[in-house]
């Protein structure tokens, strides 16, 4: 365990040590059931605050997701701490009020936290899809651009430039129904690359024309699907 992790663990334990020291030194070990209920809920709220980073959806917006969840857990913890301390100081004989109040608070917290986690999942999935969509156009454009420097024949180069312009100006947003078509386009770029390496100008022109048609068909289908 490195020094940084050790320091974080110590920092997280400070509240538990101080709270428990005050609780048992000032109040002893004999308490009513309502006090023990509040004691337990305060610890639950704190443990949820500590565990919140592990509930954060990983991804490009992980920091944003983490801040929103941490804020929810922080608010719950401080509210629960305040309510719990008040109940501990009052120490009512019955448990109904203490239990119902803190159960309701925990329930609202759980519902609010889970709703945000679900929203974060949806946002992260949308981001992943967009990154996947962008990757197709970005990857294909980069590969075609690099091929242009290796085409010496003017007619063949013009055809490859036409393919590059078509893919570069294509919408980045895609659709699941087009996945197979997009894979075929990438495979065709591989074939075009092989023909360029071999210097087969006629085949370069033929492959480039086929690619231009495939890209235009992909874009037309995309507009129809969206």
C-alpha positions in Angstrom: 0.0 0.0 0.0 1.5 3.3 -1.0 1.8 6.4 1.2 -1.1 8.3 -0.6 -3.6 5.4 0.0 -2.5 5.2 3.6 -3.0 8.9 4.2 -6.5 8.7 2.6 -7.5 5.8 4.9 -6.3 7.7 7.9 -8.2 10.8 6.8 -11.4 8.8 6.4 -10.9 7.2 9.9 -10.6 10.5 11.7 -14.3 11.2 11.8 -15.1 7.7 13.1 -12.4 7.9 15.8 -13.4 11.3 17.0 -17.2 10.6 16.8 -16.9 7.4 18.7 -14.5 8.8 21.3 -17.0 11.7 22.0 -20.0 9.3 22.0 -18.6 6.8 24.4 -16.5 9.1 26.6 -19.3 11.7 27.0 -22.2 9.3 27.1 -20.9 6.0 28.3 -22.0 2.7 27.0 -25.6 2.6 28.3 -28.0 4.2 25.9 -31.6 3.9 24.8 -32.6 2.1 21.7 -33.4 5.4 19.9 -29.8 6.5 20.5 -28.3 3.3 19.2 -30.5 3.6 16.1 -29.2 7.1 15.5 -25.7 6.0 16.1 -26.1 3.3 13.4 -27.7 5.6 10.9 -24.9 8.2 11.3 -22.3 5.4 10.6 -24.4 4.2 7.6 -24.4 7.7 6.2 -20.7 8.1 6.6 -19.9 4.7 5.1 -22.1 5.6 2.1 -20.1 8.9 1.7 -16.8 7.0 1.7 -18.1 4.3 -0.7 -19.7 6.8 -3.2 -16.6 7.1 -5.4 -16.8 3.3 -6.0 -20.4 3.8 -7.2 -19.3 6.3 -9.9 -19.7 5.3 -13.5 -16.4 5.1 -15.2 -16.0 7.0 -18.5 -15.1 10.3 -20.1 -17.4 12.2 -17.7 -16.4 10.3 -14.6 -15.4 13.5 -12.7 -18.8 15.1 -13.4 -20.6 11.9 -12.4 -18.5 11.6 -9.2 -19.2 15.2 -8.1 -23.0 14.9 -8.4 -23.1 11.6 -6.5 -20.6 12.9 -3.9 -22.7 16.0 -3.3 -25.9 13.9 -2.7 -24.0 11.6 -0.3 -22.4 14.6 1.5 -25.8 16.4 2.0 -27.3 13.2 3.3 -24.4 12.6 5.7 -24.5 16.1 7.2 -28.3 16.1 7.5 -28.2 12.7 9.1 -25.4 13.7 11.4 -27.4 16.8 12.6 -30.6 14.8 13.0 -28.8 11.9 14.6 -27.0 14.1 17.1 -30.2 15.9 18.1 -31.9 12.5 18.8 -28.8 11.3 20.7 -28.9 14.4 22.9 -32.7 14.1 23.5 -32.5 10.4 23.9 -36.2 9.6 23.6 -37.5 6.5 25.2 -39.5 5.3 22.2 -38.0 4.2 19.0 -40.8 4.9 16.5 -40.0 8.6 15.8 -36.3 8.1 15.6 -36.6 5.1 13.4 -39.2 6.5 11.0 -37.5 9.8 10.6 -34.1 8.2 9.8 -35.6 5.5 7.6 -37.4 8.1 5.5 -34.2 10.1 5.2 -32.3 7.0 4.1 -35.1 6.1 1.7 -35.1 9.5 0.0 -31.3 9.5 -0.1 -31.3 6.0 -1.7 -33.9 6.9 -4.3 -32.2 10.1 -5.2 -28.8 8.5 -5.4 -30.0 5.6 -7.6 -31.9 7.9 -9.9 -28.7 9.9 -10.5 -26.7 6.7 -11.0 -29.3 5.6 -13.7 -29.1 9.0 -15.3 -25.3 8.8 -15.3 -25.4 5.3 -16.9 -27.6 6.6 -19.7 -25.3 9.6 -20.3 -22.2 7.5 -20.3 -23.8 5.0 -22.8 -24.7 8.0 -25.0 -21.1 9.3 -24.8 -19.7 5.8 -25.6 -21.9 5.6 -28.6 -20.9 9.0 -29.8 -17.2 8.2 -29.4 -17.8 5.0 -31.4 -19.6 7.0 -34.1 -16.8 9.6 -34.3 -14.2 6.8 -34.4 -15.5 5.5 -37.7 -15.2 8.8 -39.6 -12.1 9.9 -37.8 -10.3 6.6 -38.4 -11.3 6.3 -42.0 -10.4 9.9 -42.7 -7.0 9.6 -41.1 -6.2 6.4 -43.1 -7.3 7.9 -46.4 -5.4 11.1 -45.8 -2.2 9.1 -45.2 -2.7 7.2 -48.4 -2.8 10.3 -50.6 0.9 10.8 -50.1 1.6 7.4 -51.7 -0.4 7.9 -54.9 1.6 9.2 -57.8 -0.9 8.9 -60.6 -2.9 12.1 -61.0 -6.2 10.4 -61.9 -5.9 7.8 -59.2 -5.0 10.5 -56.6 -8.0 12.6 -57.6 -10.2 9.6 -57.0 -8.7 8.9 -53.6 -9.1 12.6 -52.7 -12.7 12.3 -53.7 -13.2 9.4 -51.3 -11.4 11.3 -48.5 -13.7 14.3 -49.0 -16.7 12.1 -48.9 -15.8 10.4 -45.7 -14.4 13.5 -44.1 -17.7 15.4 -44.7 -19.9 12.4 -43.6 -22.1 12.7 -40.5 -20.3 11.3 -37.4 -23.6 10.2 -35.9 -24.2 6.6 -36.9 -26.8 3.9 -36.4 -26.6 0.2 -35.3 -28.1 -0.9 -38.6 -25.1 0.6 -40.4 -22.5 -1.2 -38.4 -21.9 -4.0 -41.0 -21.8 -1.4 -43.9 -19.2 0.7 -42.0 -17.1 -2.4 -41.4 -17.2 -3.2 -45.1 -16.1 0.4 -45.9 -13.1 0.0 -43.5 -12.3 -3.3 -45.1 -12.4 -1.6 -48.6 -10.0 1.0 -47.3 -7.6 -1.9 -46.4 -8.0 -3.2 -49.9 -7.4 0.2 -51.4 -4.2 0.5 -49.3 -3.0 -2.8 -50.7 -3.6 -1.6 -54.3 -1.7 1.6 -53.6 1.2 -0.3 -52.1 1.3 -2.4 -55.2 1.0 0.6 -57.5 -2.0 -0.8 -59.5 -3.5 2.5 -60.7 -6.5 0.9 -62.5 -7.5 -1.0 -59.4 -6.9 2.1 -57.2 -9.4 4.0 -59.4 -11.9 1.1 -59.3 -11.6 0.6 -55.5 -11.9 4.4 -55.0 -15.1 4.6 -57.1 -16.6 1.7 -55.2 -15.7 3.3 -51.9 -17.3 6.6 -52.9 -20.5 4.8 -53.8 -20.5 2.9 -50.5 -19.9 6.1 -48.5 -22.7 7.9 -50.3 -25.0 4.9 -49.8 -24.1 4.9 -46.0 -24.9 8.6 -45.7 -28.2 8.2 -47.6 -29.3 5.3 -45.4 -28.2 7.2 -42.3 -30.4 10.2 -43.2 -33.3 7.8 -43.8 -32.8 6.0 -40.4 -32.5 9.3 -38.4 
